[in-house]
Amino acid sequence: MRRNSYIANLKAGYLFPEIAKRRREFAASHPEAKIISLGVGNTTEPVLPHTNAGLVEGARKLGTAEGYSGYQDEGLEQLREKISSVFYRGKFNIDEIFISDGAKCDIGRLQILFGAGTRIAVQDPSYPVYVDGSVLAGAAGGFEGAGYKGITYLPCTAENNFFPNLELIPQNSLIYFCSPNNPTGAVSDRIQLTSLVNAAISKSCIIIFDAAYSEFIRDPLLPKTIFEIDKADTCAIEVNSFSKPAGFTGVRLGWSVVPKTLKYESGESVNTDWNRIAGTIFNGASNIAQAGGLAALDVEGLKEIRELTNFYLGNAKLIRDALIKLGINCIGGDNSPYIWAHFSGRDSWEIFSQILEKCHVVTTPGAGFGPAGQGYIRFSAFGHRADVEEACRRLEKL
Ligand code: PL4
């Protein structure tokens, strides 16, 4: 069999396994080191009691004749209704909300809507799945210079306040946009998102808006969903997740909103196609996970989401304060769980190694998120409090 040439186009291994590999190598050569990870954004705290009771009850029901359920392809109606009311003020019907096994999985699958050769525009830096997933789907060509052919990188730097120049977006592109942003921690305001939506409409683009960190937003003026913006339902799909707000990184539950008002340039419905794709290659999220998700969205569950996200935001504040005390410029961490620290003129992987060697702390090198991440390090606020405090103390060795 011939190898898929799109796979051959991928330049390097996926970022997070590469970091895990470097951590393993360091641990093997320094067995005495007590390594702390502020690298991958993986939740560390237990699922809180009310939400956990929802998971347990979901599992219990499977063992009863009256509570048993099998395939649940489209997702529990009740959960889709709840998502619409909690996150979108009831704006969407349940057939516009698709329950998934997580945002990353949907980001990968959504590419099938558009196929090979699609023009891609992406914030630079960004969550690597947007670019790597596009390469795998044949939307991009091989690596050339600092990026892939067919992908327009939209630099988000201190100079533009981490919001890209929208004029760079080519006509008819699929735009990946994430706010609160991974990795920069920047959150786009209403004016910025309005200009994004207007640019998408005027250039016949579709936005895949990743709102995986929306529950970390504390500033009431910042939009938590692209659908707070007028006409976004004619140009955007939103993906979101229970992973970070409910501690479901291992449970696996997310959703996508594909409005019925979203059309291709030919006038056909994107929602109809997504329904067809999901029905064909996806068999639904675990019914136990969905029972947990339902519990996470009732009154008690929403309090727990607040408590858990507050905890990680507390970690973020500790990390940011420690970096500022050391005179390191950084942003993020106030409405997001990531802190983006600038080490001007330095190479990201070299700083990554230095922090690992001197402090025994794992971080993520900014260059792993795209060319504009060079010179930056991402600190993740997902960790036990004592570990984060210890990591902050160790950073003084830098
Ligand atoms: C490591 C912007 C983390 N193995 O859990 P999901 O699939 O619902 O959501 C994944 C996701 C989606 N959108 C954004 C994200 O940042 C994430 C998770 N990112 C990180 O450290 O950047 C975990 C990465 C994991 C992975 O590859 O996703």
Boltz pocket constraint, residues with backbone or C-beta under 6 A from the ligand:
constraints:
  - pocket:
      binder: B
      contacts: [[A, 16], [A, 39], [A, 40], [A, 41], [A, 42], [A, 101], [A, 102], [A, 103], [A, 104], [A, 105], [A, 127], [A, 178], [A, 180], [A, 182], [A, 210], [A, 212], [A, 240], [A, 241], [A, 242], [A, 243], [A, 248], [A, 249], [A, 253], [A, 254], [A, 380]]
      max_distance: 6.0
